[in-house]
């Protein structure tokens, strides 16, 4: 069975940088599409970055150019490098394994991390 463990969240100033990580157990990581979602109170969980098994990436428009998603298959780990952070980036960030594309949208897999809080504030 798959387990996902997230780490790296914290408090940063506007304009600052932070890297969060998602470590996976199980043998399917290297052939799975992975994603980062984020959620704020009262809002839906939204997809912000996707990385495929071959390393291809997609980003939500508001983070494009500022966030970089990457993966290290030897370590079964996915990362999200966040720069030029804004207060609107404040959210709980969740890792997801097994995303699928269909009907012009991404659907999350059944495996989620516990979430890590990122707060951007002056």
C-alpha positions in Angstrom: 0.0 0.0 0.0 1.0 3.6 -0.6 1.7 6.1 2.1 2.7 9.8 1.5 4.5 11.9 4.1 4.9 15.7 3.6 7.3 18.0 5.2 8.9 21.5 4.8 6.0 23.9 5.5 6.4 27.0 7.6 6.2 30.7 7.9 7.9 32.9 5.3 7.9 36.6 4.3 6.4 37.8 1.1 9.0 37.5 -1.6 10.7 34.6 0.2 11.2 31.0 -0.9 10.4 27.6 0.6 10.7 24.0 -0.5 8.3 21.3 0.5 8.6 17.6 0.0 6.5 14.5 -0.3 8.1 11.1 0.4 6.2 8.0 -0.8 6.3 4.3 0.2 5.5 1.5 -2.2 6.8 0.4 -5.6 4.5 2.5 -7.9 5.9 6.0 -7.4 8.2 6.0 -10.4 5.4 5.2 -12.8 2.8 7.4 -11.3 1.7 10.9 -12.1 2.1 13.1 -9.0 0.5 16.4 -8.0 0.5 19.2 -5.5 -2.8 20.6 -4.3 -3.5 23.5 -1.9 -6.5 24.5 0.2 -7.5 27.5 2.3 -10.3 27.7 4.8 -13.7 27.6 3.2 -12.3 26.9 -0.2 -12.1 23.8 -2.5 -8.8 22.0 -2.8 -7.2 23.1 -6.0 -4.4 21.6 -8.1 -1.4 23.8 -8.5 1.3 21.5 -10.1 1.5 18.2 -11.8 4.5 16.0 -12.8 4.3 12.9 -14.9 6.5 9.8 -14.8 8.7 11.2 -17.6 9.2 14.5 -15.9 6.7 16.6 -17.8 5.1 19.4 -15.7 2.0 21.6 -15.7 1.2 24.5 -13.4 -1.8 26.5 -12.3 -1.6 30.0 -13.8 -1.0 32.0 -10.6 2.1 30.0 -9.7 3.6 29.5 -13.2 7.1 31.0 -13.2 7.4 31.0 -9.4 6.9 27.3 -8.5 8.9 24.4 -9.7 7.8 20.8 -9.2 10.4 18.0 -9.5 10.8 14.4 -8.5 13.6 12.1 -7.5 12.6 8.5 -8.3 15.6 7.0 -6.6 14.3 8.6 -3.3 10.6 8.1 -4.0 10.2 11.8 -3.4 8.5 14.8 -5.0 9.3 18.4 -4.3 7.8 21.8 -4.8 10.2 24.7 -4.9 8.3 27.9 -4.2 9.8 31.4 -4.8 8.5 35.0 -4.9 5.9 33.9 -2.4 2.8 36.0 -1.9 0.2 36.1 0.9 -2.3 34.5 -1.5 -0.1 31.4 -1.5 -0.9 30.8 2.1 -2.6 27.4 2.3 -2.3 23.8 3.4 -0.4 22.0 0.6 -1.2 18.3 -0.1 0.6 15.7 -2.1 -1.3 13.3 -4.3 -0.3 10.1 -6.1 -2.0 8.6 -9.2 -3.6 11.6 -11.0 -5.5 10.8 -14.2 -6.4 13.1 -17.1 -9.9 12.9 -18.6 -12.7 15.2 -19.8 -10.3 18.1 -19.9 -9.4 17.9 -16.3 -7.2 16.2 -13.8 -8.7 13.8 -11.3 -6.8 13.0 -8.1 -5.7 9.6 -7.1 -6.7 7.8 -4.0 -3.5 8.5 -2.1 -3.0 11.8 -0.2 -0.5 13.1 2.2 -1.4 14.7 5.6 -0.8 18.2 4.4 1.8 20.8 5.3 1.0 24.4 6.2 2.6 27.2 4.3 2.0 30.7 5.6 3.2 33.8 3.8 3.0 36.9 6.0 4.8 40.1 6.8 
